Amino acid sequence: MSVLEFSVNTAALGGDAFVVTLTGEVDLHTAPALEQALEGAVGLGGTSVAVDLAEVTFIDSTTLEVLLRYHERFRGLGGRLVVVTDDRRVLRTFEITGLGRVVTIERRLADAVAAILPGA
């Protein structure tokens, strides 16, 4: 059995915007790392974040719950949370749950960055 590697990285875009990039599967066991990264962005003064799921192969309901909670949190801070993915499996999860109608989803990171950075 192969073990999929999971990683999460955070990059500041300047000011109050961040990109959180994940790879692998984001599930019950790894979603806390996503939550920690998003909380870290808030702690550094972040009000907007692009969550890059381009290299994610699977998400579960725990992941969706974290994304929805932080979508609301960033909105409350006057910013936004934008998800990046073009993986049909991940997109289908957003579609089935209806979360795709709540959270902004971009297929390219550049589009998500433009959405969270004024003047980008």
ABEGO torsion letter per residue (X at the ends): XBBBBBBBBBBBAEEABBBBBBBEBBBAAAAAAAAAAAAAAAAAGBABBBBBAAABABBBAAAAAAAAAAAAAAAAAGBBBBBBBABAAAAAAAAAAGAAAABBBBABAAAAAAAABBGX
